[in-house]
Amino acid sequence: MNTNSLIEGRKADSARRGQRVIKAINAARRDGTVINVSGIARQAGVDRAFLYRHKDLLA
């Protein structure tokens, strides 16, 4: 297996998880739900550390 393919796979996985986070944030806004790290992470199916590593999503 090529190192580049591993890196690309990881990037693709991160992008998919990022999209799930954005969908969870949009749903919370639409529903008037309180937005916090734990709740969004739970809804998106990611761990809180994922959000803390991606400052753009955390903002």
MMTF fields as JSON, N, C-alpha, C and O atoms, coordinates in Angstrom:
{
  "mmtfVersion": "1.0.0",
  "mmtfProducer": "UNKNOWN",
  "numBonds": 235,
  "numAtoms": 236,
  "numGroups": 59,
  "numChains": 1,
  "numModels": 1,
  "chainsPerModel": [1],
  "groupsPerChain": [59],
  "chainIdList": ["A"],
  "bondAtomList": [4, 2, 8, 6, 12, 10, 16, 14, 20, 18, 24, 22, 28, 26, 32, 30, 36, 34, 40, 38, 44, 42, 48, 46, 52, 50, 56, 54, 60, 58, 64, 62, 68, 66, 72, 70, 76, 74, 80, 78, 84, 82, 88, 86, 92, 90, 96, 94, 100, 98, 104, 102, 108, 106, 112, 110, 116, 114, 120, 118, 124, 122, 128, 126, 132, 130, 136, 134, 140, 138, 144, 142, 148, 146, 152, 150, 156, 154, 160, 158, 164, 162, 168, 166, 172, 170, 176, 174, 180, 178, 184, 182, 188, 186, 192, 190, 196, 194, 200, 198, 204, 202, 208, 206, 212, 210, 216, 214, 220, 218, 224, 222, 228, 226, 232, 230],
  "bondOrderList": [1, 1, 1, 1, 1, 1, 1, 1, 1, 1, 1, 1, 1, 1, 1, 1, 1, 1, 1, 1, 1, 1, 1, 1, 1, 1, 1, 1, 1, 1, 1, 1, 1, 1, 1, 1, 1, 1, 1, 1, 1, 1, 1, 1, 1, 1, 1, 1, 1, 1, 1, 1, 1, 1, 1, 1, 1, 1],
  "groupList": [{"groupName": "MET", "atomNameList": ["N", "CA", "C", "O"], "elementList": ["N", "C", "C", "O"], "formalChargeList": [0, 0, 0, 0], "bondAtomList": [1, 0, 2, 1, 3, 2], "bondOrderList": [1, 1, 2], "singleLetterCode": "M", "chemCompType": "L-PEPTIDE LINKING"}, {"groupName": "ASN", "atomNameList": ["N", "CA", "C", "O"], "elementList": ["N", "C", "C", "O"], "formalChargeList": [0, 0, 0, 0], "bondAtomList": [1, 0, 2, 1, 3, 2], "bondOrderList": [1, 1, 2], "singleLetterCode": "N", "chemCompType": "L-PEPTIDE LINKING"}, {"groupName": "THR", "atomNameList": ["N", "CA", "C", "O"], "elementList": ["N", "C", "C", "O"], "formalChargeList": [0, 0, 0, 0], "bondAtomList": [1, 0, 2, 1, 3, 2], "bondOrderList": [1, 1, 2], "singleLetterCode": "T", "chemCompType": "L-PEPTIDE LINKING"}, {"groupName": "SER", "atomNameList": ["N", "CA", "C", "O"], "elementList": ["N", "C", "C", "O"], "formalChargeList": [0, 0, 0, 0], "bondAtomList": [1, 0, 2, 1, 3, 2], "bondOrderList": [1, 1, 2], "singleLetterCode": "S", "chemCompType": "L-PEPTIDE LINKING"}, {"groupName": "LEU", "atomNameList": ["N", "CA", "C", "O"], "elementList": ["N", "C", "C", "O"], "formalChargeList": [0, 0, 0, 0], "bondAtomList": [1, 0, 2, 1, 3, 2], "bondOrderList": [1, 1, 2], "singleLetterCode": "L", "chemCompType": "L-PEPTIDE LINKING"}, {"groupName": "ILE", "atomNameList": ["N", "CA", "C", "O"], "elementList": ["N", "C", "C", "O"], "formalChargeList": [0, 0, 0, 0], "bondAtomList": [1, 0, 2, 1, 3, 2], "bondOrderList": [1, 1, 2], "singleLetterCode": "I", "chemCompType": "L-PEPTIDE LINKING"}, {"groupName": "GLU", "atomNameList": ["N", "CA", "C", "O"], "elementList": ["N", "C", "C", "O"], "formalChargeList": [0, 0, 0, 0], "bondAtomList": [1, 0, 2, 1, 3, 2], "bondOrderList": [1, 1, 2], "singleLetterCode": "E", "chemCompType": "L-PEPTIDE LINKING"}, {"groupName": "GLY", "atomNameList": ["N", "CA", "C", "O"], "elementList": ["N", "C", "C", "O"], "formalChargeList": [0, 0, 0, 0], "bondAtomList": [1, 0, 2, 1, 3, 2], "bondOrderList": [1, 1, 2], "singleLetterCode": "G", "chemCompType": "PEPTIDE LINKING"}, {"groupName": "ARG", "atomNameList": ["N", "CA", "C", "O"], "elementList": ["N", "C", "C", "O"], "formalChargeList": [0, 0, 0, 0], "bondAtomList": [1, 0, 2, 1, 3, 2], "bondOrderList": [1, 1, 2], "singleLetterCode": "R", "chemCompType": "L-PEPTIDE LINKING"}, {"groupName": "LYS", "atomNameList": ["N", "CA", "C", "O"], "elementList": ["N", "C", "C", "O"], "formalChargeList": [0, 0, 0, 0], "bondAtomList": [1, 0, 2, 1, 3, 2], "bondOrderList": [1, 1, 2], "singleLetterCode": "K", "chemCompType": "L-PEPTIDE LINKING"}, {"groupName": "ALA", "atomNameList": ["N", "CA", "C", "O"], "elementList": ["N", "C", "C", "O"], "formalChargeList": [0, 0, 0, 0], "bondAtomList": [1, 0, 2, 1, 3, 2], "bondOrderList": [1, 1, 2], "singleLetterCode": "A", "chemCompType": "L-PEPTIDE LINKING"}, {"groupName": "ASP", "atomNameList": ["N", "CA", "C", "O"], "elementList": ["N", "C", "C", "O"], "formalChargeList": [0, 0, 0, 0], "bondAtomList": [1, 0, 2, 1, 3, 2], "bondOrderList": [1, 1, 2], "singleLetterCode": "D", "chemCompType": "L-PEPTIDE LINKING"}, {"groupName": "GLN", "atomNameList": ["N", "CA", "C", "O"], "elementList": ["N", "C", "C", "O"], "formalChargeList": [0, 0, 0, 0], "bondAtomList": [1, 0, 2, 1, 3, 2], "bondOrderList": [1, 1, 2], "singleLetterCode": "Q", "chemCompType": "L-PEPTIDE LINKING"}, {"groupName": "VAL", "atomNameList": ["N", "CA", "C", "O"], "elementList": ["N", "C", "C", "O"], "formalChargeList": [0, 0, 0, 0], "bondAtomList": [1, 0, 2, 1, 3, 2], "bondOrderList": [1, 1, 2], "singleLetterCode": "V", "chemCompType": "L-PEPTIDE LINKING"}, {"groupName": "PHE", "atomNameList": ["N", "CA", "C", "O"], "elementList": ["N", "C", "C", "O"], "formalChargeList": [0, 0, 0, 0], "bondAtomList": [1, 0, 2, 1, 3, 2], "bondOrderList": [1, 1, 2], "singleLetterCode": "F", "chemCompType": "L-PEPTIDE LINKING"}, {"groupName": "TYR", "atomNameList": ["N", "CA", "C", "O"], "elementList": ["N", "C", "C", "O"], "formalChargeList": [0, 0, 0, 0], "bondAtomList": [1, 0, 2, 1, 3, 2], "bondOrderList": [1, 1, 2], "singleLetterCode": "Y", "chemCompType": "L-PEPTIDE LINKING"}, {"groupName": "HIS", "atomNameList": ["N", "CA", "C", "O"], "elementList": ["N", "C", "C", "O"], "formalChargeList": [0, 0, 0, 0], "bondAtomList": [1, 0, 2, 1, 3, 2], "bondOrderList": [1, 1, 2], "singleLetterCode": "H", "chemCompType": "L-PEPTIDE LINKING"}],
  "groupTypeList": [0, 1, 2, 1, 3, 4, 5, 6, 7, 8, 9, 10, 11, 3, 10, 8, 8, 7, 12, 8, 13, 5, 9, 10, 5, 1, 10, 10, 8, 8, 11, 7, 2, 13, 5, 1, 13, 3, 7, 5, 10, 8, 12, 10, 7, 13, 11, 8, 10, 14, 4, 15, 8, 16, 9, 11, 4, 4, 10],
  "groupIdList": [1, 2, 3, 4, 5, 6, 7, 8, 9, 10, 11, 12, 13, 14, 15, 16, 17, 18, 19, 20, 21, 22, 23, 24, 25, 26, 27, 28, 29, 30, 31, 32, 33, 34, 35, 36, 37, 38, 39, 40, 41, 42, 43, 44, 45, 46, 47, 48, 49, 50, 51, 52, 53, 54, 55, 56, 57, 58, 59],
  "secStructList": [7, 7, 2, 2, 2, 2, 2, 2, 2, 2, 2, 2, 2, 2, 2, 2, 2, 2, 2, 2, 2, 2, 2, 2, 2, 2, 2, 2, 2, 2, 2, 6, 7, 7, 7, 7, 2, 2, 2, 2, 2, 2, 2, 2, 6, 7, 7, 2, 2, 2, 2, 2, 2, 7, 2, 2, 2, 2, 7],
  "xCoordList": [0.845, 0.0, 0.883, 1.925, 0.476, 1.201, 0.894, -0.252, 1.907, 1.718, 0.758, -0.048, 0.838, -0.055, -1.514, -2.384, -1.787, -3.171, -3.68, -4.861, -2.799, -3.194, -3.529, -4.508, -2.712, -2.947, -4.249, -5.045, -4.464, -5.698, -6.93, -7.963, -6.822, -7.932, -8.253, -9.421, -7.228, -7.426, -8.075, -8.965, -7.63, -8.222, -9.694, -10.533, -9.999, -11.389, -12.261, -13.39, -11.748, -12.492, -12.737, -13.833, -11.721, -11.853, -12.884, -13.657, -12.892, -13.862, -15.287, -16.207, -15.47, -16.808, -17.274, -18.43, -16.378, -16.761, -17.047, -17.956, -16.276, -16.522, -17.896, -18.578, -18.305, -19.634, -20.734, -21.764, -20.517, -21.507, -21.616, -22.706, -20.489, -20.506, -21.29, -22.116, -21.049, -21.76, -23.259, -24.062, -23.643, -25.062, -25.662, -26.789, -24.929, -25.419, -25.575, -26.544, -24.633, -24.718, -25.92, -26.676, -26.103, -27.237, -28.57, -29.512, -28.647, -29.875, -30.143, -31.288, -29.099, -29.269, -29.739, -30.598, -29.184, -29.625, -31.096, -31.885, -31.435, -32.8, -33.798, -34.886, -33.415, -34.316, -34.283, -35.107, -33.325, -33.204, -32.547, -32.684, -31.835, -31.139, -29.883, -29.236, -29.543, -28.311, -27.135, -27.077, -26.207, -25.046, -23.868, -23.425, -23.36, -22.135, -21.329, -21.843, -20.078, -19.171, -19.677, -19.706, -20.071, -20.505, -21.737, -21.791, -22.719, -23.95, -23.729, -24.271, -22.94, -22.677, -21.866, -22.147, -20.869, -20.07, -20.944, -20.805, -21.834, -22.732, -23.624, -23.767, -24.223, -25.12, -24.385, -24.934, -23.146, -22.374, -21.683, -21.205, -21.627, -20.958, -19.443, -18.762, -18.923, -17.473, -17.104, -17.969, -15.821, -15.407, -15.129, -14.872, -15.183, -14.97, -13.593, -13.425, -12.605, -11.248, -11.209, -10.415, -12.063, -12.124, -12.467, -11.869, -13.418, -13.804, -12.682, -12.431, -12.01, -10.92, -9.724, -8.974, -9.533, -8.443, -8.777, -7.879, -10.072, -10.506, -11.123, -12.335, -10.262, -10.696, -11.767, -12.607, -11.741, -12.758, -14.148, -15.118, -14.258, -15.55, -15.928, -17.104, -14.936, -15.177, -15.713, -16.52, -15.266, -15.708, -17.195, -17.773],
  "yCoordList": [-1.184, 0.0, 1.237, 1.269, 2.211, 3.451, 4.426, 4.531, 5.134, 6.129, 7.223, 7.703, 7.617, 8.659, 8.234, 9.049, 6.978, 6.512, 6.496, 6.745, 6.206, 6.266, 7.695, 7.937, 8.617, 10.031, 10.509, 11.187, 10.159, 10.566, 9.958, 10.617, 8.703, 8.061, 8.759, 8.941, 9.145, 9.857, 11.218, 11.624, 11.916, 13.213, 13.056, 13.861, 12.024, 11.797, 11.482, 11.963, 10.683, 10.354, 11.607, 11.811, 12.428, 13.669, 14.596, 15.249, 14.65, 15.493, 14.984, 15.778, 13.652, 13.086, 13.409, 13.777, 13.27, 13.586, 15.077, 15.466, 15.912, 17.354, 17.7, 18.571, 17.03, 17.264, 16.853, 17.521, 15.756, 15.335, 16.358, 16.599, 16.963, 18.003, 19.21, 19.752, 19.631, 20.789, 20.512, 21.389, 19.305, 18.952, 18.998, 19.462, 18.525, 18.533, 19.967, 20.278, 20.832, 22.24, 22.905, 23.615, 22.688, 23.272, 22.786, 23.567, 21.507, 20.962, 21.583, 21.894, 21.764, 22.371, 23.811, 24.253, 24.543, 25.93, 25.97, 26.769, 25.094, 25.055, 24.699, 25.27, 23.745, 23.286, 24.142, 23.969, 25.071, 25.908, 25.201, 25.623, 24.129, 23.357, 24.099, 24.764, 23.981, 24.576, 23.889, 22.663, 24.708, 24.167, 24.136, 25.172, 22.924, 22.767, 21.619, 20.833, 21.531, 20.555, 19.131, 18.345, 18.798, 17.424, 17.045, 15.957, 17.928, 17.634, 17.491, 16.582, 18.379, 18.311, 17.064, 16.384, 16.761, 15.563, 14.315, 13.414, 14.266, 13.113, 12.985, 11.892, 14.083, 14.059, 13.665, 12.963, 14.121, 13.864, 12.508, 12.034, 11.887, 10.596, 10.696, 9.802, 11.794, 11.98, 12.208, 12.495, 12.08, 12.373, 13.865, 14.561, 14.336, 15.765, 16.215, 17.351, 15.334, 15.684, 16.061, 16.909, 15.432, 15.788, 17.264, 17.962, 17.734, 19.145, 20.052, 21.102, 19.66, 20.487, 20.518, 21.494, 19.471, 19.462, 20.291, 20.71, 20.527, 21.282, 22.601, 22.716, 23.575, 24.87, 25.536, 26.273, 25.278, 25.862, 25.345, 26.1, 24.074, 23.516, 23.956, 24.16, 24.098, 24.507, 25.937, 26.267, 26.765, 28.159, 28.212, 29.297],
  "zCoordList": [0.0, 0.0, 0.0, 0.654, -0.708, -0.896, 0.233, 0.67, 0.705, 1.764, 1.319, 2.115, 0.064, -0.441, -0.376, -0.072, -0.655, -0.6, 0.839, 1.083, 1.786, 3.2, 3.62, 4.325, 3.181, 3.508, 2.879, 3.529, 1.623, 0.939, 1.602, 1.723, 2.032, 2.73, 4.037, 4.383, 4.755, 6.024, 5.792, 6.539, 4.761, 4.427, 4.053, 4.458, 3.286, 2.878, 4.09, 4.182, 5.015, 6.226, 7.064, 7.585, 7.185, 7.945, 7.302, 8.002, 5.978, 5.271, 5.496, 5.692, 5.468, 5.717, 7.134, 7.344, 8.096, 9.48, 9.627, 10.361, 8.934, 8.975, 8.43, 8.971, 7.371, 6.799, 7.778, 7.874, 8.502, 9.501, 10.62, 11.139, 10.996, 12.03, 11.535, 12.27, 10.323, 9.759, 9.701, 10.021, 9.297, 9.265, 10.667, 10.839, 11.667, 13.047, 13.558, 14.25, 13.222, 13.637, 12.972, 13.636, 11.686, 10.968, 11.538, 11.673, 11.868, 12.448, 13.818, 14.146, 14.613, 15.938, 15.815, 16.579, 14.864, 14.641, 14.22, 14.724, 13.293, 12.766, 13.868, 13.94, 14.727, 15.785, 17.04, 17.938, 17.103, 18.291, 19.461, 20.609, 19.169, 20.194, 20.622, 19.812, 21.901, 22.397, 21.711, 21.61, 21.246, 20.541, 21.496, 21.991, 21.75, 22.521, 21.929, 21.133, 22.316, 21.717, 21.913, 20.966, 23.124, 23.402, 22.591, 22.017, 22.539, 21.815, 20.322, 19.695, 19.753, 18.317, 17.99, 17.004, 18.804, 18.579, 18.638, 17.81, 19.607, 19.745, 18.52, 17.973, 18.083, 16.924, 15.646, 14.797, 15.517, 14.297, 14.327, 13.297, 15.488, 15.59, 15.55, 15.046, 16.088, 16.166, 17.629, 18.456, 17.941, 19.302, 19.445, 18.463, 20.674, 20.917, 20.462, 20.017, 20.568, 20.146, 18.661, 18.255, 17.858, 16.438, 16.284, 15.466, 17.06, 16.971, 17.464, 16.873, 18.532, 19.051, 18.106, 18.098, 17.312, 16.33, 15.09, 14.36, 14.856, 13.676, 14.141, 14.323, 14.324, 14.863, 14.003, 14.519, 12.691, 11.818, 12.17, 12.109, 12.534, 12.931, 14.339, 14.643, 15.179, 16.561, 16.625, 17.494, 15.712, 15.69, 15.389, 15.324]
}
